[in-house]
Amino acid sequence: MRRSPDLHLPQATRASAGNLPAFLAACAVAVPVLLAVSAGNIADPIVRYDDYPALLAQPEGFWQKTLTEGRWLNYLWHLRGVVTPAWLNFVLFQILWGVTAAAIAAAAIPPGNRKWFAAVLALTLLPAPPVFLMAPWSSTLIPGFAVLALFAGLALVLSQRALRLLLPVFTLLAFTAYTTFPLILLAVCLISTRQRSLPDLAGLLVLFGASFAGAVLAVYALNWQVHGVFGIPLDPARSPDPAQDLAELWSHLPLLQETLSVLLGKLSFQSTPVLLFHLGLLIAATAVLLRRQPLEALYLWTALWAGMALMTLQVLKLGVTIPVRAFHFTWILYAVLIVRAAQELSRSPGLPGRLARNAVLLVALSYLVQTAVQFTRFRDWQHETRAMAAAISAQPGPVYATGSILDHPAARKAGLHRASSLELLTGLQLSQCGAVPEACAHLPPRLSSPAPEPQPQARLERFEGANVLVFPPRQ
């Protein structure tokens, strides 16, 4: 009888030996595909107004978020003193997400056509709608995604015990990068666990709860020392309405309904048939895993419901809606559930396995195509603002912007949040007449109050040595 060559290797070593080929296969597929899907946004990435401080390494522009969001790791990133181009930051953001997806896929897939299923799971993770919605903040989120990529990578090479010993430290780092990133760490721990049991699940939840509470208290203490406030008071711009009693808590149920409605709409690209397809696939996948791997199904659903419970508590307690980009963990766990079910059904030849594999490929490929299409939404605004910046730089003088910038078709298509983005895009001092009308009092009415047009077209006009960007409202 031939002895297995790894018979006397430690468990972590044997696991890493099996994980590495699957990870490399998933990476080899995930990173190039993700860059190809986002190619339309690489040369001139869309940048939201509050991502410019990270892009330009201006910590003063991010300082307030250390108080209102507790994002201290991101603030340290703003202190780096090195400015890199937006396209490089976006590419790095995408690579980090691709590596994270590949590592999660390798950790989730046990032996049995492992490379194929790891690659498919990585492809299913890549077009996660919440991560796509994060892309306009790529410069800000680089350190947070680096933390996720590192932790997911460590899950491939460390023992279960060693990984969990690191959870408190990584939870603090993740929380100070993006407050819901710790939920991905919990998902990674639950996904990568191989020796599952109810006591183990309970112990991990207690460890995560303590780690999360410790991270929150650490940020509270830091805010108290630096800002004189023990806590993380929400930005007034979000119109928070903290609940003081049970009645006020229940009064926030419409906000929870709104949050979930928007989430389901974004996850399904506003298509009811697509949403029903996902729900049916999720139910079927859960049934398969409950029958074949019941503890694994319990672990995955525990991660999902733990995350949703924290989100629900935040909505009801603070009286705010939560953006879809904070629900990244939902797509991760959904993808793992459906791919693992497909793998289990494929252990024996037959129609169920083929149907499951085809369903997973349909989700992955259709969402990759949809994501590529979504990245083209920004193209018109990118083209117009490049032309604006070039025209203005060629003609000296003060710059004024009149009309309705946010209602401009290209701006609406790109989902522009604030008109101040225009000033950041041009890189010049710009007076917005809507915000500071006295600065534009000398402009003639045809410029200061442009007439509505059926198909508004932005234009640049010269007036008394000044550049006037005119954005006519829609008729």
CORPE-V707174 format. One record per pair of residues at least 6 apart in sequence whose C-alpha atoms are under 7 Angstrom apart, sorted by sequence separation. I is the first residue (numbers start at 1). GAP is how many residues later the second one is. D is the distance in Angstrom with one decimal. If there is no record, write none. Layout:
BEGIN
i=I gap=GAP d=D
i=I gap=GAP d=D
END
This chain:
BEGIN
i=53 gap=6 d=6.4
i=65 gap=6 d=6.3
i=66 gap=6 d=5.4
i=175 gap=6 d=6.1
i=223 gap=6 d=5.7
i=224 gap=6 d=4.5
i=234 gap=6 d=6.7
i=243 gap=6 d=5.2
i=268 gap=6 d=5.6
i=315 gap=6 d=5.9
i=406 gap=6 d=6.2
i=423 gap=6 d=6.7
i=433 gap=6 d=6.7
i=461 gap=6 d=6.0
i=462 gap=6 d=6.1
i=174 gap=7 d=5.4
i=175 gap=7 d=6.0
i=223 gap=7 d=6.0
i=268 gap=7 d=5.1
i=290 gap=7 d=5.8
i=315 gap=7 d=7.0
i=345 gap=7 d=6.2
i=346 gap=7 d=4.3
i=423 gap=7 d=5.7
i=433 gap=7 d=5.6
i=460 gap=7 d=6.7
i=461 gap=7 d=5.2
i=6 gap=8 d=6.7
i=53 gap=8 d=5.3
i=109 gap=8 d=6.9
i=155 gap=8 d=6.3
i=174 gap=8 d=5.6
i=223 gap=8 d=6.7
i=289 gap=8 d=5.5
i=345 gap=8 d=4.6
i=431 gap=8 d=6.9
i=440 gap=8 d=6.9
i=460 gap=8 d=5.6
i=461 gap=8 d=6.6
i=53 gap=9 d=6.3
i=109 gap=9 d=6.1
i=221 gap=9 d=6.1
i=460 gap=9 d=4.7
i=220 gap=10 d=5.0
i=406 gap=10 d=6.5
i=459 gap=10 d=5.9
i=460 gap=10 d=6.2
i=171 gap=11 d=5.3
i=220 gap=11 d=4.5
i=286 gap=11 d=6.6
i=342 gap=11 d=6.1
i=459 gap=11 d=5.4
i=63 gap=12 d=6.9
i=106 gap=12 d=5.4
i=220 gap=12 d=6.5
i=458 gap=12 d=5.6
i=459 gap=12 d=7.0
i=62 gap=13 d=6.5
i=105 gap=13 d=5.0
i=406 gap=13 d=6.1
i=458 gap=13 d=4.8
i=342 gap=14 d=4.9
i=405 gap=14 d=6.0
i=457 gap=14 d=6.8
i=458 gap=14 d=6.8
i=342 gap=15 d=5.6
i=457 gap=15 d=6.9
i=59 gap=16 d=6.4
i=105 gap=16 d=5.5
i=456 gap=16 d=5.6
i=105 gap=17 d=5.5
i=456 gap=17 d=6.4
i=456 gap=18 d=5.8
i=59 gap=19 d=4.9
i=453 gap=19 d=6.4
i=455 gap=19 d=6.6
i=58 gap=20 d=6.0
i=59 gap=20 d=5.9
i=102 gap=20 d=5.2
i=452 gap=20 d=5.5
i=453 gap=20 d=6.4
i=454 gap=20 d=5.8
i=57 gap=21 d=4.8
i=101 gap=21 d=5.3
i=339 gap=21 d=6.4
i=451 gap=21 d=6.1
i=452 gap=21 d=4.7
i=453 gap=21 d=5.3
i=454 gap=21 d=4.9
i=57 gap=22 d=6.4
i=186 gap=22 d=6.9
i=338 gap=22 d=6.8
i=450 gap=22 d=5.3
i=452 gap=22 d=5.2
i=453 gap=22 d=4.8
i=57 gap=23 d=6.7
i=447 gap=23 d=6.6
i=452 gap=23 d=4.6
i=54 gap=24 d=5.4
i=57 gap=24 d=6.0
i=101 gap=24 d=6.0
i=57 gap=25 d=6.7
i=101 gap=25 d=6.6
i=57 gap=26 d=6.0
i=304 gap=26 d=6.3
i=56 gap=27 d=5.7
i=147 gap=27 d=6.4
i=55 gap=28 d=6.7
i=98 gap=28 d=6.6
i=304 gap=29 d=6.7
i=381 gap=29 d=4.9
i=144 gap=30 d=6.0
i=380 gap=30 d=5.5
i=381 gap=30 d=5.9
i=399 gap=30 d=6.9
i=400 gap=30 d=5.6
i=401 gap=30 d=6.2
i=402 gap=30 d=6.4
i=55 gap=31 d=6.5
i=399 gap=31 d=5.0
i=400 gap=31 d=4.8
i=401 gap=31 d=4.9
i=402 gap=31 d=5.4
i=399 gap=32 d=6.3
i=400 gap=32 d=5.9
i=401 gap=32 d=6.0
i=402 gap=32 d=6.7
i=144 gap=33 d=4.9
i=160 gap=33 d=6.6
i=300 gap=33 d=6.5
i=381 gap=33 d=6.5
i=400 gap=33 d=6.8
i=143 gap=34 d=6.8
i=144 gap=34 d=6.6
i=378 gap=35 d=6.9
i=152 gap=36 d=6.4
i=377 gap=36 d=6.0
i=378 gap=36 d=4.7
i=155 gap=37 d=6.6
i=377 gap=37 d=5.7
i=389 gap=37 d=4.9
i=171 gap=40 d=6.3
i=175 gap=40 d=6.7
i=385 gap=40 d=7.0
i=45 gap=41 d=6.4
i=171 gap=41 d=6.3
i=45 gap=42 d=6.0
i=44 gap=43 d=6.3
i=168 gap=43 d=4.6
i=172 gap=43 d=4.6
i=43 gap=44 d=5.8
i=171 gap=44 d=6.6
i=42 gap=45 d=5.3
i=45 gap=45 d=6.9
i=93 gap=45 d=5.7
i=402 gap=45 d=6.8
i=403 gap=45 d=7.0
i=402 gap=46 d=5.5
i=403 gap=46 d=6.2
i=402 gap=47 d=7.0
i=403 gap=47 d=6.2
i=42 gap=48 d=6.7
i=90 gap=48 d=5.4
i=97 gap=48 d=6.5
i=100 gap=48 d=6.4
i=104 gap=48 d=6.0
i=107 gap=48 d=6.9
i=408 gap=48 d=6.8
i=42 gap=49 d=6.9
i=89 gap=49 d=6.4
i=90 gap=49 d=6.8
i=93 gap=49 d=5.5
i=96 gap=49 d=6.0
i=100 gap=49 d=4.4
i=103 gap=49 d=5.5
i=107 gap=49 d=6.0
i=89 gap=50 d=5.4
i=96 gap=50 d=6.2
i=99 gap=50 d=6.1
i=103 gap=50 d=5.5
i=286 gap=51 d=6.8
i=100 gap=52 d=6.1
i=282 gap=52 d=7.0
i=285 gap=52 d=6.1
i=289 gap=52 d=5.9
i=96 gap=53 d=6.1
i=285 gap=53 d=5.2
i=288 gap=53 d=5.9
i=256 gap=56 d=6.8
i=282 gap=56 d=6.5
i=285 gap=56 d=5.1
i=35 gap=59 d=7.0
i=256 gap=59 d=6.1
i=34 gap=60 d=6.9
i=255 gap=60 d=6.8
i=263 gap=61 d=5.3
i=259 gap=62 d=5.5
i=253 gap=63 d=6.7
i=259 gap=63 d=6.1
i=408 gap=63 d=6.6
i=31 gap=64 d=5.9
i=34 gap=64 d=6.8
i=252 gap=64 d=5.3
i=255 gap=65 d=6.7
i=256 gap=65 d=6.8
i=408 gap=65 d=7.0
i=74 gap=66 d=6.5
i=77 gap=66 d=7.0
i=255 gap=66 d=5.7
i=405 gap=66 d=5.8
i=407 gap=66 d=6.7
i=31 gap=67 d=5.1
i=249 gap=67 d=5.3
i=252 gap=67 d=5.8
i=399 gap=67 d=6.0
i=400 gap=67 d=6.2
i=401 gap=67 d=5.8
i=402 gap=67 d=6.2
i=403 gap=67 d=6.0
i=404 gap=67 d=5.6
i=30 gap=68 d=5.6
i=249 gap=68 d=6.0
i=397 gap=68 d=5.8
i=398 gap=68 d=5.0
i=399 gap=68 d=4.7
i=400 gap=68 d=4.7
i=401 gap=68 d=4.6
i=402 gap=68 d=5.0
i=403 gap=68 d=4.6
i=404 gap=68 d=6.4
i=74 gap=69 d=6.6
i=397 gap=69 d=4.9
i=398 gap=69 d=6.1
i=399 gap=69 d=5.8
i=400 gap=69 d=6.0
i=401 gap=69 d=6.0
i=402 gap=69 d=6.0
i=403 gap=69 d=5.3
i=404 gap=69 d=5.6
i=397 gap=70 d=6.5
i=403 gap=70 d=6.3
i=27 gap=71 d=6.9
i=27 gap=72 d=6.1
i=30 gap=72 d=6.7
i=243 gap=74 d=5.2
i=27 gap=75 d=5.3
i=242 gap=75 d=5.7
i=243 gap=75 d=6.2
i=392 gap=75 d=6.8
i=26 gap=76 d=5.0
i=242 gap=76 d=4.2
i=243 gap=76 d=6.8
i=241 gap=77 d=5.7
i=242 gap=77 d=5.4
i=240 gap=78 d=6.0
i=241 gap=78 d=4.6
i=23 gap=79 d=5.8
i=240 gap=79 d=5.3
i=241 gap=79 d=7.0
i=23 gap=80 d=5.7
i=240 gap=80 d=5.4
i=238 gap=82 d=6.9
i=23 gap=83 d=5.0
i=108 gap=83 d=5.4
i=22 gap=84 d=5.4
i=55 gap=84 d=5.4
i=104 gap=84 d=6.6
i=107 gap=84 d=6.8
i=108 gap=84 d=5.7
i=54 gap=85 d=5.5
i=107 gap=85 d=5.0
i=51 gap=86 d=5.2
i=54 gap=86 d=5.2
i=19 gap=87 d=5.9
i=19 gap=88 d=6.9
i=48 gap=88 d=5.6
i=51 gap=88 d=6.4
i=47 gap=89 d=4.8
i=48 gap=89 d=6.3
i=51 gap=89 d=5.9
i=25 gap=90 d=6.0
i=29 gap=90 d=6.4
i=46 gap=90 d=5.5
i=47 gap=90 d=6.4
i=22 gap=92 d=6.3
i=26 gap=92 d=5.7
i=30 gap=92 d=6.1
i=34 gap=92 d=6.7
i=22 gap=93 d=4.7
i=26 gap=93 d=4.2
i=30 gap=93 d=6.0
i=25 gap=94 d=6.3
i=22 gap=96 d=6.1
i=26 gap=96 d=6.1
i=197 gap=98 d=7.0
i=196 gap=99 d=6.5
i=73 gap=100 d=6.7
i=73 gap=103 d=5.2
i=74 gap=103 d=5.4
i=72 gap=104 d=5.1
i=73 gap=104 d=5.3
i=71 gap=105 d=4.2
i=72 gap=105 d=6.8
i=70 gap=106 d=5.8
i=71 gap=106 d=5.1
i=71 gap=107 d=6.5
i=190 gap=109 d=5.9
i=191 gap=109 d=6.8
i=190 gap=110 d=6.8
i=187 gap=116 d=5.6
i=186 gap=117 d=6.8
i=183 gap=124 d=6.1
i=19 gap=137 d=5.9
i=129 gap=137 d=6.8
i=129 gap=138 d=6.0
i=16 gap=140 d=5.6
i=16 gap=141 d=4.6
i=15 gap=142 d=6.9
i=12 gap=145 d=6.2
i=184 gap=145 d=5.6
i=12 gap=146 d=5.6
i=180 gap=146 d=6.1
i=183 gap=146 d=6.5
i=12 gap=147 d=4.7
i=70 gap=149 d=6.0
i=67 gap=156 d=6.1
i=70 gap=162 d=6.3
i=69 gap=163 d=6.1
i=68 gap=164 d=5.2
i=67 gap=165 d=5.8
i=68 gap=165 d=5.1
i=69 gap=165 d=7.0
i=67 gap=166 d=6.9
i=68 gap=166 d=4.9
i=68 gap=167 d=5.5
i=134 gap=191 d=6.0
i=133 gap=192 d=5.7
i=130 gap=194 d=5.7
i=131 gap=194 d=6.2
i=130 gap=195 d=4.0
i=130 gap=196 d=6.8
i=130 gap=197 d=6.3
i=131 gap=197 d=6.4
i=130 gap=198 d=5.1
i=128 gap=203 d=6.0
i=125 gap=207 d=6.1
i=125 gap=210 d=6.2
i=124 gap=211 d=6.1
i=121 gap=214 d=6.7
i=121 gap=215 d=6.8
i=121 gap=218 d=6.1
i=117 gap=226 d=7.0
i=108 gap=228 d=7.0
i=109 gap=231 d=6.9
i=124 gap=239 d=6.9
i=124 gap=240 d=4.3
i=127 gap=240 d=5.8
i=123 gap=241 d=5.8
i=127 gap=241 d=5.4
i=127 gap=244 d=6.1
i=37 gap=331 d=6.7
i=46 gap=332 d=6.6
i=37 gap=334 d=6.9
i=38 gap=334 d=5.9
i=41 gap=334 d=6.0
i=37 gap=335 d=4.7
i=40 gap=335 d=6.1
i=40 gap=336 d=6.0
i=38 gap=337 d=6.3
i=44 gap=338 d=6.8
i=49 gap=369 d=6.7
i=49 gap=371 d=6.7
i=49 gap=372 d=4.9
i=48 gap=373 d=6.9
END
